[in-house]
């Protein structure tokens, strides 16, 4: 019998990670959605959830989580959906498109500056 | 022995002869009467009457004389007959006595002597011979016959003894054949010897028929063994190829899952699941056939992955609920076997519970090892079924001959449990179904020697186990109290160079805020103050500490998020 090469991967199959789901319930997450964790991991949580919560202590994009966890984006979105539905994370889109129009007007900024100087 | 008593000879009455005077008196009386008659008669008639009386008297006298003569002769004859009768009676009595002697004394004596082994010829001379020659003559052939019969009996007895001896010898040989030779032959054949070798090494029975039987049995058994071994080997070989194919398919599917988008992801998962189930089936057969599991892991596998790897191989994996907060890992060499064992038990639980009910899997860490409980809420197993299952998982049924076509899984569980020294026991579940308790010995757990005592303390100190990241610094602290860990930990301290320069300035790793880096830096600086003095260490412990420290650093590199 030929010796097989030793396995280097993980024994987990992706359908066991997602519990059999192959599609995220909502379309809330795209690749660049920023995710922030709202709580610390609790015991008994799935290890992927734990790692996501730890990664999301600072805002991080979905695609980055996917790369860190070495999981397909689809799976990450399903996992994020779980966390979002239980309120453990919040998600927001990066506001790259907003520029001048969204900035507060100069009078407000001046007031803030004045207040800071008066401290 | 009752001997007919000879009848007493009857007394024979001999008739007495009439006295001789009686006829003479009667003749004289008749003469006197005649004379008187003649005297009385008238003269004219006297002559006629005298003549008549004379004639009558003469007739009478003649008759009387003849009668007396006859009587006397008859008397003589009667006397002679009586004497003869008496002698005959005497003779009869003697004969009867002789017969009685023969029957009562001579023949028993002869028989006894013949039985005692004397020859038939010498036997009759010894007892007192019957006095009568006739019984003696009769005794001779009888004793001869008895003697002949006695001789026949002795011969028959000798023949019977001979036969019994031969029978005993045959029985002994047969016993030896069945009790010693055949088991030895079977043992040799099972050990792989050929029929010829086995026969040459064996002690052959003397009886040619037994020899032939032994040879045919051994040859037939060798043939069966060879056929079984060939079938098993061929199956294992073919199955190993199927296993390799399944593993490569799984790897390809995993790669496709990464590469392709959501539109085909579900289909890929379905294929993945089917291939995994195929892997379980082929692994089951391969293990039964003496082959190996399809995969081998070169690293410890954490319990969560073990459970998920197991549950992914069964059809009803969505009904299985895993409850595990254990951070223990199973050593790589045993991980695949453990996964297969758990998969078989979960499959069993899922198959024997209603399709809407869930199967619950619990993991507990105990000092005796790791306990995995698989509980279903199906029907309680019947006692007989429970006993059969217990027997199957006890690992006693190594022989393929005991296989039932539908009960392969539990036999494989038994094989694996015996191989890895795990204990599997069934009990009624509190949920109404059956619970299976699997105990992993500490040797199966990765670094159980150092980690096992720490687990309870670890759980208390860290109520929220977050496997890779949070426990690491704490484990480092505890490890430092172990022999040899201190120096290695300090020199290899992963946190130091990563979050602060040797001069104490904070270093911000990419992707981290400065504050987080600073927080991370405070940890390693505080720790040395608590450390005890480094105890003596040996090379093995030093190497272990080095390995752990490297591992800790690797993990930190991957998961570091700051404290």
Interface residues (C-beta under 8 A of the other chain):
Chain A: X1 X2 X4 X6 X7 X8 X9 X10 X11 X12 X13 X14 X15 X16 X17 X18 X19 X20 X22 X23 X24 X40 X41 X42 X43 X44 X46 X47 X50 X51 X54 X55 X57 X58 X72 X74
Chain B: X236 X237 X240 X244 X247 X250 X251 X254 X257 X258 X261 X262 X265 X266 X269 X272 X273 X276 X291 X292 X294 X295 X296 X297 X298 X301 X302 X304 X305 X306 X308 X309 X311 X312 X317 X318 X323 X324 X325 X335 X336 X339 X463 X464 X465 X466 X467 X468 X469 X512 X513 X516 X559 X561 X562
